[in-house]
Amino acid sequence: MRFCPYAHRAHLVLNAKNIPYHTIFINLTEKPEWLTEFSPLGKVPALQLPKEEGNPSLIESLIIAEYLDEKYPEVPLFPKDPLKKAQDKILIERFSSVTSATFKVFHADTEAAPDSLTEISKGLDIFEKELSSRGTPYFGGDKPGMLDYMIWPWFERTAMLKYLLPEKYQLDKKRFSKLVAWRDLMVNDPAVKGHYLDGETYAKFAKARRENVHDFDMLV
């Protein structure tokens, strides 16, 4: 599904590591019967591994990301230090507070937006503080790492909010100075640019979904 942020994660890792791949987008409201052959739970993303014995498949974005990082170590994304890797995985998990609040804004009516935007800002405070403490442009250091790519899909989608909300929303440049600078760098990252959509396109899909129109083929 082209608009799924979790599938987006897998594409970012594949792009960052320059791994050749073929993508099949599916309609999540009318899932093809064959999907369960690759994803028993009917989830996306699902990654088929045709070069492995038995053609196995993996599901869950974080599992796929970690597998690819270990399978293709030439471009490492997770820190090599076990403790730092564990700490980054904890931060990815903590970002779930932002993702859940973000979905409320994207797919609910505008009356729910103020409280959800407050939740998002509180969640982002953690990452603003973390990036500041690291003293590097990216969470991964001088270049994006796994943490950067795992949280990016939701930052990319915030660009749609100016089309969805009565009052245009943007990150507070004073409160989130490090994250704003990080966001501006990430937009120009080759892996990000390879799967990028603008805010207006995301908003068009979100508006249609609010009206119970699931136009998964709008980009075809």
C-alpha positions, 0 to 999 in steps of 0.5 A, a space after each residue: 500500500 503506497 500510503 502506508 508509513 510502515 511499508 514506507 519504512 521498509 522502502 527506506 531501508 532498501 533504498 538506503 542499502 541500495 538493495 534491488 527490489 520489486 514492489 507490489 502495492 495492494 488494496 488493503 480494503 480488498 486484499 488479494 487472496 494470495 496475500 496470506 501466502 506471504 503475510 499470514 496475518 494479512 499485514 503490510 509490509 511483507 517481504 518475500 526472500 526468493 533467494 532463501 531456501 523455501 522462498 520465506 517471507 517476513 512481516 512487520 516493518 521493524 523485523 524486516 528492517 533489522 533483518 535487512 541490516 544484518 543481512 546486508 551489513 555493507 551499509 550499517 544502519 543500526 549502531 554496532 555497539 549493542 547498548 546503543 542499538 538497544 537504546 535506539 530500538 527503545 526510542 523507536 518504540 517510544 515513537 509509537 506515542 507520536 504515531 498513534 496521535 498522528 493517525 488520529 489527526 490524519 483520519 479523524 475529524 478536525 475536532 479531535 485535532 487539538 488534543 492529538 497535536 498536543 500529544 504529538 508535540 509532547 512525544 516529539 519533545 523526547 526526540 528533540 532532547 535526544 537529538 540535541 544531546 547527541 550533538 549530530 545532525 542525524 540520530 545516526 550521526 553524520 548520516 541517517 541511521 535506522 532510528 532516522 528512517 524508522 521515524 521519518 514516514 510520519 514526519 513526511 506525512 505532517 506536510 499534509 496537515 496544512 491541507 487538512 486542518 483549519 489552522 495550518 500546523 507546523 513544527 514550532 521552530 523554537 521548541 523543535 529547532 533540532 528536529 526542524 533542521 533534521 527534517 530539512 536534511 532528511 528531505 534531501 537524503 537519497 533514500 528518502 527522495 526515492 520514495 517521497 510524496 508531497 503533502 498535497 498528495 497525502 492530504 488528497 488520500 486522507 480526505 478521500 479516506 475520511 469519506 470512506 473512499 479508499 483510492 489506493 490507485 490514485 498514483 497509478 
